[in-house]
């Protein structure tokens, strides 16, 4: 991607330079370099009281005790953190943030007892967003998506994956992927594009799902690859969407075209999605609300990241959440993401995800914080240090006005960042002011 490529090959001065800046005065710095699972001897967030962060040329130069870094860089420009908590930016590894209108009416139906399947039968769900996206121009979708992505940024997300999947025919899937690319070039957060042509069976193929899979495999995937519009290919393996056999066809074809693999897997029922992700070597299996013990073991053996989306299950009124503790105890790398979308997760705020993960899935606050930073980077195959504060990593920093790292989930999404820096450049609240005091959620 353009912005990622631009950051490679930066040089780092080994002696004090005027260009060095030093983030000082933080109550705590969380490097997020610990292991995924918390124990009395292992801190996933790697919280360091009284530490500072040195930055040069958009990358982290050093992290360590403040007094030591002040001695090492005596002429560095100081950036005062005023007793806040300094973290890497969130890496949101699963969103559907480019769409047209919201689906508020479905929320109302759910309050009256309608389930996901009934809403689909009434013409709602994914296919409602498909009809809306097909009727909009690329520029209209740009205007809808821009403030939503700025809302992600305002809550501390500095890198986000964004999926297509609301087009379900090539001209509209291409339109969505082009919008993602244009917004990545324009906005001060990195966007990672995923092709999700196999998100649902479109209405014109309702009785011919295999024919639609043929279209995805034989026409859409070659076009995606030819235009370089996506890094990943995803598929929704679930009853009512695609079978494991259909998912396999799509993903094997995607791999032949040079795309990396992801799956929507085992969201509502166990259907073998986790096992398929493990067998094919996908980088992540996402949702996993109904993953089996065998699926967990397969993910652990294959090194597939489990991306958990608790706000989706919350919004759908589910009582059972993904088994985060079992996944972590089995040695699976866990990521947390918003699943930001118009129907089942209309919330861009990662702190709400952390709160739900701790309160409903039994995650330790520091496990959750690591899962939303380093875990998200692992789910996107980002090996440049994003999601951590280590020498050489992009200087994506977020300052939180809280009393401790553990307080971020505790405050239940009630606290927003005080300041955000993308590759060392302050982007919030300064950059957001160009779009008004609060990013609009209208569409």
C-alpha positions in Angstrom: 0.0 0.0 0.0 1.2 3.5 -0.8 1.5 4.9 2.8 3.1 1.7 4.1 5.6 1.6 1.3 6.5 5.3 1.8 7.6 4.5 5.4 10.0 1.7 4.6 13.7 2.2 4.7 13.7 5.1 7.1 17.1 5.8 8.8 17.5 6.2 12.5 20.2 8.5 14.1 22.4 6.8 16.7 23.4 10.2 18.2 21.2 13.0 19.5 19.7 15.0 16.6 17.5 18.1 16.6 14.8 16.1 14.6 14.3 13.7 17.6 11.2 14.2 19.6 10.6 12.7 23.0 7.2 11.8 24.5 7.6 12.5 28.2 5.5 12.8 31.3 3.4 9.7 30.7 2.1 7.9 33.8 2.4 4.6 31.9 3.7 3.5 28.5 2.3 0.2 27.1 4.6 -1.3 24.4 2.2 -4.2 23.8 5.3 -6.5 23.3 4.2 -9.1 25.8 2.8 -12.6 25.1 -0.9 -12.9 24.2 -1.9 -14.5 27.4 -1.7 -12.8 30.8 -0.1 -14.5 33.8 1.5 -13.2 37.0 4.9 -13.4 35.3 3.8 -12.1 31.8 2.1 -8.8 31.0 0.7 -8.8 27.4 0.6 -5.0 27.3 4.1 -4.7 28.7 3.1 -1.7 30.8 6.1 0.5 31.9 5.5 3.3 34.4 7.6 6.4 33.9 8.9 5.5 30.5 9.3 7.7 27.5 9.3 7.2 23.7 11.8 8.8 21.3 10.7 9.3 17.7 12.6 10.3 14.5 11.5 10.4 10.9 8.1 8.9 11.7 9.4 5.8 13.5 10.1 4.9 17.1 13.7 5.4 17.8 13.8 4.2 21.4 11.6 3.3 24.4 12.9 3.4 27.9 13.0 5.1 31.3 12.4 8.8 30.8 15.6 10.0 32.6 17.7 7.7 30.5 16.2 8.9 27.2 16.5 12.6 28.3 20.2 12.0 28.8 20.5 10.2 25.5 18.7 12.9 23.5 19.4 16.1 25.4 18.3 18.4 22.5 15.1 16.4 21.6 11.9 18.3 21.4 9.6 17.3 24.3 6.0 16.3 23.7 4.3 16.5 27.1 1.9 13.7 28.0 0.7 15.3 31.3 0.3 12.1 33.2 -1.8 10.3 30.6 -1.3 6.8 29.3 0.6 6.3 26.0 -0.3 3.3 23.8 0.2 2.3 20.2 -2.7 3.1 17.9 -5.4 0.4 17.6 -5.1 -2.0 14.6 -8.7 -2.8 13.8 -8.4 -5.9 11.7 -12.0 -6.5 10.7 -14.4 -3.7 9.4 -17.0 -3.1 6.7 -16.7 0.6 7.0 -17.5 1.5 3.4 -21.3 1.4 2.9 -24.2 3.7 2.2 -27.1 4.0 4.6 -27.4 2.7 8.1 -29.9 -0.2 8.9 -31.6 1.3 12.0 -34.8 -0.5 11.2 -33.2 -3.9 11.8 -32.2 -2.8 15.3 -35.9 -2.0 16.0 -36.9 -5.4 14.6 -34.5 -7.2 16.9 -35.9 -5.4 19.9 -39.2 -7.0 18.9 -37.8 -10.5 18.8 -36.8 -10.8 15.1 -33.6 -12.9 14.7 -30.9 -12.6 12.0 -32.6 -15.2 9.7 -36.0 -13.5 9.9 -34.5 -10.1 9.0 -32.8 -11.7 6.0 -36.1 -13.2 4.9 -37.7 -9.7 5.1 -35.1 -8.4 2.7 -32.8 -6.9 5.3 -29.3 -7.8 6.4 -26.4 -7.8 4.0 -28.6 -7.7 0.9 -30.2 -4.5 2.0 -26.8 -2.9 2.0 -26.0 -4.4 -1.4 -29.1 -2.8 -2.9 -28.1 0.5 -1.5 -24.5 0.4 -2.5 -25.4 -0.6 -6.1 -27.5 2.5 -6.4 -24.7 4.9 -5.3 -21.8 6.3 -7.2 -18.2 6.0 -6.1 -18.1 9.6 -5.0 -21.3 9.2 -2.9 -19.7 6.2 -1.2 -16.6 8.3 -0.6 -18.7 11.0 1.1 -20.4 8.4 3.3 -17.3 6.5 4.3 -15.0 9.5 5.0 -16.6 10.6 8.3 -17.0 7.0 9.4 -13.3 6.3 9.0 -12.5 9.5 10.8 -14.7 8.3 13.6 -12.5 5.2 13.8 -9.5 7.5 14.0 -11.1 9.7 16.7 -11.3 6.6 18.9 -7.6 5.8 18.5 -7.5 3.5 15.5 -4.6 4.3 13.2 -4.7 1.2 11.0 -7.9 -0.5 9.8 -8.8 -3.4 7.5 -11.8 -2.6 5.3 -13.7 -5.2 3.3 -15.8 -5.0 0.2 -18.8 -7.3 0.1 -21.7 -5.0 -0.3 -21.6 -5.0 -4.1 -21.7 -8.8 -5.1 -21.2 -8.0 -8.7 -17.9 -6.9 -10.2 -18.6 -3.3 -11.1 -19.8 -2.7 -7.5 -17.2 -4.7 -5.7 -14.6 -2.8 -7.8 -16.3 0.5 -6.8 -16.0 -0.4 -3.1 -12.3 -1.4 -3.4 -11.5 1.8 -5.3 -13.1 3.9 -2.5 -11.0 2.1 0.0 -7.9 2.9 -2.0 -8.8 6.5 -2.5 -9.5 7.0 1.2 -6.3 5.3 2.1 -4.4 7.9 0.0 -6.4 10.8 1.5 -6.9 10.1 5.2 -4.2 9.9 8.0 -4.9 6.3 8.8 -3.7 3.2 7.0 -6.4 1.1 5.3 -5.8 -2.6 4.4 -8.2 -3.7 1.6 -9.9 -7.1 1.6 -12.1 -8.5 -1.2 -15.2 -10.1 0.2 -17.2 -10.9 -3.0 -18.4 -14.1 -1.2 -20.2 -12.2 1.6 -23.6 -13.4 0.6 -25.4 -14.9 -2.4 -27.0 -12.0 -4.2 -30.7 -12.1 -4.9 -30.2 -12.7 -8.7 -28.4 -16.0 -7.8 -30.7 -17.0 -4.9 -31.4 -20.4 -6.4 -27.9 -20.8 -8.0 -25.3 -20.3 -5.3 -22.7 -22.5 -7.1 -23.1 -20.3 -10.2 -22.4 -17.2 -8.1 -19.3 -19.0 -6.7 -18.3 -19.6 -10.3 -18.6 -15.9 -11.0 -16.4 -15.0 -8.0 -13.8 -17.5 -8.9 -13.6 -17.1 -12.7 -14.3 -13.4 -13.1 -14.0 -11.3 -9.9 -10.8 -12.8 -8.4 -8.8 -12.4 -11.7 -10.0 -8.8 -12.0 -9.1 -8.0 -8.3 -5.6 -9.4 -8.9 -5.1 -7.7 -12.2 -5.9 -4.3 -10.7 -4.1 -4.9 -7.4 -7.1 -3.8 -5.4 -6.9 -6.1 -2.4 -4.4 -7.8 -0.2 -6.8 -10.4 1.3 -9.7 -12.5 0.2 -12.4 -13.3 2.7 -15.4 -15.6 2.5 -18.4 -16.0 4.9 -18.7 -19.7 5.7 -22.0 -20.1 7.6 -25.4 -21.7 7.0 -27.3 -19.2 4.9 -24.1 -17.9 3.3 -21.6 -20.3 1.8 -20.8 -23.9 2.6 -17.2 -25.0 3.5 -16.9 -26.6 0.0 -17.9 -23.3 -1.6 -15.6 -21.4 0.7 -12.7 -23.7 -0.2 -13.2 -23.0 -3.9 -13.1 -19.3 -3.4 -10.1 -19.3 -1.1 -8.0 -21.8 -3.2 -8.6 -19.6 -6.2 -7.7 -16.5 -4.3 -4.4 -18.1 -3.3 -3.6 -18.9 -6.9 -4.1 -15.2 -7.7 -1.7 -14.2 -5.0 -4.2 -13.0 -2.3 -3.8 -13.9 1.4 -6.7 -15.6 3.1 -9.3 -14.8 5.8 -12.6 -16.4 6.8 -15.8 -15.4 8.5 -16.0 -18.6 10.5 -18.4 -20.3 12.9 -20.2 -17.1 13.9 -23.6 -18.6 14.9 -23.1 -22.4 14.5 -20.2 -24.6 14.2 -19.8 -25.3 10.5 -16.1 -26.2 10.1 -15.0 -22.7 9.3 -12.1 -22.7 11.8 -10.9 -26.1 10.6 -11.0 -24.9 7.0 -9.0 -21.7 7.9 -6.4 -23.9 9.6 -6.2 -26.4 6.7 -5.7 -23.6 4.1 -3.3 -21.6 6.2 -5.5 -18.5 6.4 -3.9 -15.6 8.3 -7.1 -15.3 10.5 -10.5 -16.8 11.3 -13.0 -14.2 12.4 -16.1 -14.2 14.6 -15.8 -17.8 16.1 -18.8 -17.3 18.3 -19.6 -21.0 17.9 -16.1 -22.5 17.3 -15.7 -26.1 18.5 -12.9 -27.5 20.7 -11.6 -29.3 17.5 -11.6 -25.9 15.7 -9.7 -24.3 18.5 -7.1 -27.0 18.4 -6.8 -26.7 14.6 -6.2 -23.0 14.8 -3.5 -23.5 17.5 -1.7 -26.1 15.4 -1.8 -24.0 12.2 -0.9 -20.6 13.8 -4.1 -18.9 12.6 -5.1 -15.7 14.4 -8.5 -15.7 16.0 -10.2 -12.4 15.4 -13.0 -11.9 17.9 -15.9 -9.4 17.4 -17.8 -9.1 20.7 -19.8 -6.0 19.7 -21.5 -7.9 16.9 -22.8 -10.6 19.3 -23.8 -7.9 21.7 -25.8 -6.0 19.1 -27.5 -9.2 18.0 -28.6 -10.0 21.5 -26.5 -13.3 21.6 -26.0 -14.8 25.0 -22.9 -16.9 24.0 -19.7 -15.1 23.1 -16.5 -16.4 21.4 -14.5 -18.5 23.9 -11.6 -16.2 24.3 -10.2 -17.9 27.4 -10.2 -21.3 25.7 -8.5 -19.8 22.6 -5.8 -18.1 24.7 -5.2 -21.1 26.9 -4.8 -23.3 23.8 -2.0 -20.9 22.6 -4.0 -19.2 19.8 -3.1 -15.5 19.0 -6.2 -13.5 19.6 -7.1 -10.2 17.9 -10.0 -7.9 18.8 -11.8 -5.8 16.2 -14.9 -3.7 15.8 -16.6 -5.4 12.8 -17.8 -1.8 12.2 -20.8 -2.2 9.8 -24.3 -0.7 9.1 -26.3 -3.6 10.5 -24.8 -5.6 13.3 -21.9 -3.5 14.7 -22.6 0.2 14.1 -19.9 1.3 16.5 -16.4 2.6 15.6 -15.1 2.7 19.2 -12.4 0.2 20.1 -12.7 1.0 23.8 -16.2 -0.5 23.7 -14.7 -3.7 22.2 -12.2 -3.9 25.0 -15.0 -3.5 27.6 -17.1 -6.2 26.0 -14.1 -8.6 25.7 -13.3 -8.2 29.4 -16.9 -8.2 30.8 -18.3 -10.9 28.5 -15.4 -13.0 27.4 -13.3 -13.0 30.5 -10.2 -11.4 29.0 -7.7 -9.6 31.3 -7.6 -5.9 30.4 -4.0 -6.2 29.2 -4.9 -9.2 27.1 -7.6 -7.2 25.4 -5.3 -4.2 24.8 -2.6 -6.3 23.3 -5.3 -8.1 21.1 -6.5 -4.7 19.7 -2.9 -3.6 18.9 -0.3 -6.3 18.3 -3.0 -8.9 17.8 -4.7 -6.9 15.2 -1.4 -6.4 13.4 -0.8 -10.2 13.4 -4.3 -10.7 11.9 -3.2 -8.4 9.0 0.3 -9.9 8.6 1.9 -6.5 9.4 5.5 -7.1 10.3 6.6 -3.5 10.5 6.0 -3.2 14.3 2.5 -1.6 14.0 0.5 -2.2 17.1 3.6 -2.0 19.3 6.1 0.6 20.6 9.5 -0.9 19.7 12.4 0.6 17.9 11.7 0.8 14.2 7.9 0.6 14.5 5.8 3.4 12.9 5.3 6.1 15.5 1.5 5.6 15.7 0.8 6.9 19.3 -2.3 7.6 21.2 -2.5 9.5 24.5 -5.4 8.5 26.8 -6.5 10.6 29.8 -6.9 7.7 32.2 -5.3 6.7 35.4 -3.9 3.4 34.2 -3.8 1.1 31.2 -6.3 -1.2 33.0 -8.8 1.7 33.2 -9.4 1.7 29.4 -11.8 -1.2 29.5 -13.0 -0.2 32.9 -14.4 3.1 31.7 -16.7 1.3 29.2 -15.9 3.5 26.2 -16.6 6.7 28.1 -13.1 8.1 27.5 -11.7 9.4 24.2 -8.1 10.0 23.3 -6.5 13.3 24.2 -4.2 13.2 21.2 -3.3 10.9 18.3 -0.1 10.9 16.2 0.3 9.0 13.0 4.0 8.3 12.1 4.9 11.0 14.6 2.6 13.6 13.1 -0.3 14.8 15.2 -3.5 14.1 13.5 -6.2 14.3 16.2 -7.8 16.4 17.3 -6.0 18.8 15.0 -6.7 16.9 11.7 -10.3 16.1 12.6 -11.1 19.7 13.1 -11.2 20.2 9.3 -14.4 18.0 9.3 -16.1 19.6 12.3 -16.0 18.9 16.0 -17.3 15.4 15.7 -17.1 13.0 12.7 -20.6 12.6 11.3 -22.3 9.2 11.2 -24.9 10.2 8.7 -25.2 8.3 5.4 
